[in-house]
Amino acid sequence: MFVDTTYRSNAPEIMDNFQMEGEILRDALDKIASINRLLGGNKVTLEGIIYLLRAQPKSALIRITDIGCGNGDMLRALAAYAEKNDLNFILTGIDANNFTIEHARSLSAGYKNISYECIDIFDKPNKEQSADIILCTLTLHHFKDQEIITLLQSFQQTARLGFVINDLQRSAIAYYLFLGLCFVFRLNEMSREDGLVSILRGFKRKDLMSFSKTLGLKNYLIKWKWAFRYQWIVKIS
């Protein structure tokens, strides 16, 4: 039976349990980061950051917050990019799962400009999330539509330059291709099930356009990127 991607799924993901911990979660976090890196996902986010920094002096101190940071792979990639290009980035990763945060900290021990906080972003006051740029990579799909609106409204209030969304396209082709990836990367059962649900909770362009209209956004770009994801860049100032 062909999978129906007409509407976003509300099915839960196992990883949405913030109390989860252990080797299965660690393996899932690392495999997600590896696949995202291999398929060019980090580049999609980096392109958005470069776009938002075009008018900024190279010497400027730029504070970047990654919402739903996972094992911190994106932040480590940004730290390496900043060092290579003589940029001054202060990088913060936020996740609601303490085990995930501790794993990210252990992997980022050698990076002086990366820090992590265990925060439920819907509980924390907006002032604690202030940054020049806010990132949301493969995280937005975890939320329902109204939660997304609430979250992005907080981004509008706290991001000085803008925010970059990098998330999955809801696509039947992507769904079946992921089944193949599961075999190639030997993903555990949780990663396989969550990955398929993630795609069904992903977005079509019309979803992102609708969010943009609801939020009253004026200066933004939405681009389809390989592999079956959208890059949504919102410029605040």
Secondary structure, 3 states (H helix, E strand, C coil): CCCCCCCCCCCCCHHHCCCCCCHHHHHHHHHHHHHHHHCCHHHHHHHHHHHHCCCCCCCCEEEEEEECCCCCHHHHHHHHHHHHCCCEEEEEEEECCHHHHHHHHHHCCCCCCEEEEECCCCCCCHHHHCEEEEEEECCHHHCCHHHHHHHHHHHHHHEEEEEEEEEEECCHHHHHHHHHHHHHCCCCHHHHHHHHHHHHCCECHHHHHHHHHHHCCCCEEEEEECCCEEEEEEECC
